[in-house]
């Protein structure tokens, strides 16, 4: 491992550790909420609605925000020093698109809340929760725009500070509801939404004067953004849907109660998934640079030497202690979901061990191939999910996730290896 790769991995570890420490506070808050719901009459149905809403928020922010994040991170680092004005225009164009997407989400949430509640949650009384989920996703799109700015400029101190403010604001709002005995699923989502909106507004107020000029639009930059996003956005939209298609299908086919048993596991598997996402965020600027100038294969090998042993250790631990983990965190009301937790965690560990570097590289340089892989992933998840969930419920959903992630990881790694092998004569021969 080169000194440069070691330094990069060290910085990535620090940033990831900082973000995990912040998220741990949110993890405790939401796990306690699920635990409380599991002990109350009708609580599992509310847990299912909350899991559905949080999954929908994540799905829309990933589907609509990640393509713009990737475009900013892909284009800004190589030109930041030579053309900072152009780098600012790239970010501003992405943020303008985020505003339009956020407004569209809120409008669609208002129009479709009742039909979605009736068709997927099986009760119109959950319509306010559906609308709040759409509004929260819109607010999070705006907030994430400022994260992408700090990420693309590798200003990770500011990046962590903004995340710290968001987590603190959310937890304070939820603590207030808890202390005043108003903590239902609708109130929880309202606190989540208002906290995200407040932090997004604060980030705008504290941004530079040039960043505030969101009314200025550059047609040339917008066209370049479109040329990239038109291919990668469908792949990421499908990927975001697939990521929680298990929960959506389970809710629709088996109802909110079983979805509550399964959805409560999401915070438990969130830690390794967040490690993946946070590590990729910290690595992406360097992946873009090394992918262009050579040395990416060495980075991939260096990262794998860390992720593979951690994945094996984590998978073995959860496999043998799934029941104890559930009793300690969620409580006895969720003990029936222990088999699903074992399978889900193995699926996440396979993803953690294999895809952080190759996935980012493939998305950056082969957006059409990314779309093709995601289409295959969608077909596998839909078919396996329908068969397994209909027969086995929550356990079937976990099995479908394991199959889908294993096949997708193999496709991504195979394509990335082929691309790097083809590029080796141009500048990566030394990495081999």
Helices and strands as residue ranges (DSSP letters): H 3-38, H 43-79, H 84-120, G 124-126, H 127-152, H 156-179, H 185-206, H 209-212, H 219-243, H 245-254, H 256-263, H 266-293, H 296-329, G 332-337, H 338-354, H 356-365, H 367-392, H 394-423, I 424-428, G 429-431
